[in-house]
C-alpha cells in the first residue's frame, strides 16, 4: 500500500522560512513508523468502557493536530501506525495518523481502502503478488496545473485569512521542521487540559434536525445536512470560546499559544469568525480531480454575529446559523480558490 502512496515515505524539506516541501528519495526513504503493542486488556472490557482510548497502553498512537516530534529521531514521520492487540487475540485497535500536509480525509480514505483491498487478497492467497493498479492520482502539481489564473483585484475576504507578522510567527517559520515539531509536541504534552471527543449522531436524528431547521427557514435557500451540522458545531464552539476566562476549561499553555497566534485575526468584537473546510475537487470546472489523493482542502471564513451565537440553542438560531454557513459555502467559487492558492504560493508569514 505504501508503494502506491510513495509520498508517505518522503521527508519534510524547508525550502525557505515558512515554505516546506516533501522530498521522496528512493535511496533514503522515511518509512512510516509502525509499532505493535500487546495489551492485557480484554476486548469485552474495552467495549464495555465505550472504547475509551485512555485504556489503551502507553505508546499507542494518539491523534495530533501538529506535525510533531522529529528532533530526537532526526526526522518527522509523515505516517504513524500502531496496532494494539487485545488479550487472547480477541480484537485489535488500529491507529493511523497521517500528516495533513500530504493527504486530506478523502486521500486518507483512499489509502485505507487500498490497504484493505490488498489485505483481502492476501487473506485469500498469501502468495498473491498482483494487486491491480491503484486509481489514485498522486501528482502533487496537478492542482496548480488545473487552477485558473486568478483575476485582480484580490478578494478582500482573503486578507483576513492571514495573520499579521510578529516575533512568534517569524520564529516558527525560521526554525527547522524537526525543532518546530519537538516544540509543538512538548506544548501538546504539557497541555493536559486538552481533550478529544467523538460524538455519534444517528442518521434519523440528523434527518429530524434538518427537517426542523428547513421548516424554520424563512427563505427558499437550499440548506444541506452539512450546513446544519456546521451551524451546530459553530454554536457550541462559540459559546465555549466566548465564556468568561474564569469559566473556561481550556486555559493552559496550548490555549495561550492559540490566542497568541490567532488572537489578532478577530478584528470586529461583534462578529465571531470560524473557518469552514471545503474540498475543491468538485469546485474547479473540468479539473478532473476526483481521484486526487493529496490535500485539496481549503478554508473559507464564516462570520456570524456574536449576539446570535450567544443565544440559547434553538431551531430558530440553528436555522439562521445554517443560512450563514450556506452563504459562505456559495462564495467558494473557482476565482476564490484560484486566489487562495496563489496567495499560498507567494506569502510566507501566515
C-alpha positions in Angstrom: 0.0 0.0 0.0 2.9 2.4 0.7 4.3 1.7 -2.7 1.0 3.1 -4.1 1.4 6.2 -1.9 5.2 7.0 -2.2 4.9 10.5 -0.7 4.3 8.8 2.7 8.0 7.8 2.6 9.1 11.4 2.0 10.9 13.9 4.2 10.0 17.4 5.0 12.4 19.9 3.5 12.3 23.6 4.4 12.8 25.5 1.1 12.7 28.9 2.8 11.2 30.3 6.0 7.5 29.3 6.0 7.8 27.1 2.9 8.0 23.3 3.2 8.1 20.6 0.6 8.0 16.8 0.8 11.0 15.2 -0.9 11.0 11.4 -1.7 14.5 10.0 -2.1 14.4 6.3 -3.1 17.9 5.8 -1.6 16.9 7.4 1.8 13.3 6.6 2.4 11.5 7.9 5.5 9.3 4.9 6.1 6.2 5.2 8.3 6.6 4.3 12.0 4.9 1.0 12.6 4.5 -0.4 16.1 2.6 -3.4 17.6 1.6 -3.5 21.3 0.2 -6.4 23.2 -2.4 -5.5 25.8 -3.6 -7.5 28.8 -7.0 -5.9 28.4 -9.8 -8.0 27.2 -11.7 -6.6 24.2 -15.0 -7.0 26.0 -13.7 -4.7 28.8 -12.7 -2.1 26.2 -16.1 -2.4 24.6 -17.9 -2.1 28.0 -16.0 1.1 28.6 -17.4 2.6 25.4 -14.0 2.2 23.7 -12.3 4.7 26.0 -8.9 5.4 24.4 -7.5 6.1 27.9 -7.5 2.4 28.5 -5.0 1.7 25.7 -1.4 1.0 26.6 1.2 3.7 26.8 2.9 4.2 23.5 -0.3 3.9 21.4 -0.6 6.4 18.6 -2.7 9.4 19.6 -4.4 11.9 17.2 -2.5 15.1 16.9 -3.1 18.4 15.2 0.6 19.1 14.6 3.5 17.7 12.7 5.1 16.8 16.0 8.4 15.2 17.0 11.3 14.7 14.8 14.2 16.2 16.8 15.2 13.1 18.6 14.6 10.7 15.7 16.2 13.1 13.2 13.1 13.5 11.1 9.4 13.8 11.3 7.4 10.7 10.3 4.6 11.6 7.9 2.7 8.4 8.8 2.4 6.7 12.2 0.7 3.3 12.5 0.0 1.4 15.7 -1.7 -1.9 16.3 -2.9 -2.8 19.8 -3.7 -6.5 20.1 -6.1 -7.4 23.0 -5.9 -10.4 25.3 -6.1 -13.8 23.7 -6.2 -12.2 20.2 -9.8 -11.3 20.6 -9.6 -8.0 18.8 -7.3 -5.1 17.8 -7.3 -1.3 17.6 -5.7 0.1 14.5 -4.5 3.7 14.9 -3.3 5.6 11.9 -2.2 9.2 11.8 -1.1 10.8 8.5 0.3 14.4 8.1 -2.4 16.7 6.8 0.3 18.2 4.6 0.2 15.1 2.3 -3.4 14.0 2.4 -6.8 15.2 3.5 -9.7 13.0 4.7 -10.6 11.9 1.2 -7.0 10.9 0.5 -6.7 9.2 3.9 -9.7 7.0 3.0 -8.1 6.2 -0.4 -5.1 4.8 1.4 -7.1 2.8 3.9 -9.3 1.3 1.2 -6.3 0.4 -0.8 -4.6 -1.2 2.2 -7.8 -3.2 3.0 -8.1 -4.2 -0.7 -4.5 -5.6 -0.6 -5.0 -7.4 2.7 -8.2 -9.1 1.5 -6.3 -10.5 -1.5 -3.5 -11.7 0.8 -6.0 -13.4 3.1 -7.4 -15.3 0.1 -3.9 -16.1 -1.2 -0.9 -15.4 1.0 1.4 -15.7 -2.0 -0.5 -13.1 -4.1 1.7 -10.5 -5.8 -0.8 -9.0 -8.3 -3.0 -6.5 -6.5 -4.0 -4.5 -9.6 -3.3 -0.8 -10.2 -4.4 1.9 -7.8 -6.7 4.5 -9.3 -5.4 7.2 -7.0 -3.7 10.2 -8.6 -0.5 11.3 -6.7 0.7 14.2 -8.9 1.0 17.0 -6.3 1.4 19.6 -9.0 -2.0 18.7 -10.5 -3.9 21.3 -8.6 -1.6 24.1 -9.8 -1.9 22.8 -13.4 -5.7 22.9 -13.5 -6.1 26.1 -11.4 -7.4 29.0 -13.4 -5.4 32.2 -13.5 -6.6 34.5 -10.6 -8.1 37.8 -11.5 -7.4 41.1 -9.8 -8.1 42.8 -7.6 -7.5 40.4 -4.7 -10.7 39.5 -2.9 -10.9 41.4 0.4 -12.1 38.4 2.4 -8.8 36.6 1.7 -6.8 39.3 3.5 -8.5 38.3 6.8 -7.1 34.7 6.5 -3.6 36.0 7.0 -2.2 36.8 10.4 -0.1 40.0 10.8 3.6 39.1 11.2 5.1 39.0 14.6 8.0 37.6 16.5 6.3 34.4 17.3 5.1 33.6 13.7 8.6 34.5 12.3 10.3 32.3 14.9 8.2 29.3 14.0 8.8 29.8 10.2 12.5 30.2 10.7 13.3 27.1 12.8 13.7 23.7 11.2 10.7 21.3 10.9 12.3 18.9 13.4 12.8 21.6 16.1 9.3 23.1 15.4 7.7 19.6 15.7 9.5 19.0 19.0 8.4 22.3 20.5 4.8 21.7 19.4 4.9 18.2 20.8 6.2 19.5 24.1 3.4 22.1 24.3 0.8 19.4 23.4 2.1 17.1 26.1 2.1 19.9 28.7 -1.5 20.8 27.9 -3.2 18.2 29.9 -6.5 20.2 29.8 -6.9 19.4 26.1 -9.2 16.6 25.3 -10.5 15.0 22.1 -14.1 13.9 21.9 -16.0 11.8 19.3 -19.8 12.0 19.0 -22.1 9.6 17.3 -25.3 11.1 15.8 -27.8 8.7 14.2 -29.0 9.3 10.7 -32.5 9.5 12.0 -31.6 12.3 14.4 -29.8 14.3 11.7 -32.8 13.9 9.3 -35.2 15.2 12.0 -33.0 18.1 12.9 -32.5 19.1 9.3 -36.2 18.9 8.6 -37.0 21.2 11.6 -34.4 23.7 10.5 -35.6 23.8 6.9 -39.2 24.3 8.1 -38.0 27.2 10.3 -36.0 28.9 7.5 -37.9 31.9 6.0 -36.2 31.6 2.6 -36.1 29.2 -0.3 -32.3 28.9 0.0 -31.1 25.3 -0.1 -29.8 24.1 3.3 -27.8 20.9 3.3 -27.2 18.4 6.1 -23.6 19.7 6.3 -24.8 23.3 6.7 -26.9 22.2 9.7 -24.1 20.2 11.3 -21.6 23.1 10.7 -24.0 25.5 12.3 -24.4 23.3 15.4 -20.7 23.0 15.7 -20.2 26.7 15.4 -22.8 27.5 18.1 -21.2 25.0 20.5 -17.7 26.2 19.8 -18.6 29.9 20.0 -20.4 29.5 23.3 -17.4 27.7 24.7 -14.8 30.2 23.5 -16.9 33.2 24.5 -17.2 32.1 28.1 -15.6 34.4 30.7 -12.0 33.2 31.2 -12.7 32.0 34.7 -15.3 29.6 33.3 -13.1 28.1 30.6 -11.9 24.5 30.9 -9.2 25.0 28.4 -6.9 27.8 29.7 -3.5 26.1 29.6 -0.3 26.6 27.6 -1.9 25.4 24.3 -4.8 27.8 24.8 -2.3 30.7 25.4 -0.3 29.7 22.2 -3.5 29.6 20.2 -4.5 33.1 21.5 -1.1 34.5 20.7 -1.2 33.2 17.1 -4.8 33.7 16.3 -6.0 36.4 18.6 -5.3 39.2 16.2 -7.5 37.7 13.5 -10.7 38.8 15.2 -10.9 42.5 14.4 -14.6 43.0 14.9 -15.8 42.3 18.5 -19.4 42.0 17.3 -18.6 39.2 14.8 -17.4 35.7 15.6 -15.1 34.1 13.0 -14.8 30.4 12.3 -13.2 28.5 9.5 -15.1 26.2 7.2 -13.2 23.4 5.5 -14.1 22.8 1.8 -13.0 20.3 -0.7 -12.0 21.8 -4.1 -12.1 18.5 -6.0 -15.6 19.2 -7.4 -15.4 23.0 -7.4 -12.9 23.6 -10.3 -14.7 23.2 -13.7 -13.2 20.4 -15.9 -10.4 19.8 -13.4 -10.9 16.0 -13.1 -9.7 15.8 -9.5 -12.0 13.0 -8.4 -9.1 10.6 -7.7 -6.6 13.2 -6.5 -5.1 11.8 -3.2 -3.4 15.0 -1.9 -4.7 17.6 0.4 -7.3 19.6 -1.5 -8.9 21.2 1.5 -9.1 25.0 1.7 -10.5 27.3 4.3 -13.5 29.6 4.0 -14.2 32.3 6.5 -17.6 32.1 8.2 -18.8 35.2 10.0 -21.7 35.1 12.5 -23.0 37.8 14.8 -21.8 37.1 18.4 -25.2 38.1 19.6 -26.8 35.3 17.6 -24.4 32.6 18.7 -24.7 33.5 22.4 -28.5 32.9 22.3 -29.8 29.6 23.8 -29.6 27.0 21.1 -32.9 26.6 19.4 -34.3 25.7 16.0 -34.5 29.4 15.0 -30.9 30.1 16.0 -29.7 27.0 14.2 -31.7 27.9 11.1 -30.1 31.4 10.9 -26.6 30.0 11.6 -27.1 27.3 8.9 -28.1 30.1 6.4 -24.8 31.9 7.2 -22.9 28.6 6.5 -24.7 28.2 3.2 -23.8 31.8 2.3 -20.1 31.2 3.0 -20.2 28.0 1.1 -21.7 29.6 -2.0 -18.9 32.1 -2.0 -16.3 29.3 -2.6 -16.0 30.0 -6.3 -13.2 28.9 -8.7 -12.0 32.5 -8.5 -11.8 32.4 -4.7 -9.9 29.1 -4.9 -7.5 30.4 -7.5 -6.7 33.5 -5.5 -6.3 31.5 -2.3 -3.9 29.0 -3.9 -2.0 31.9 -5.5 -1.6 33.6 -2.1 -0.3 30.5 -0.5 2.4 30.4 -3.1 3.6 33.9 -2.6 3.0 34.6 1.1 5.3 33.1 3.8 4.3 34.8 7.0 0.9 33.3 7.9 
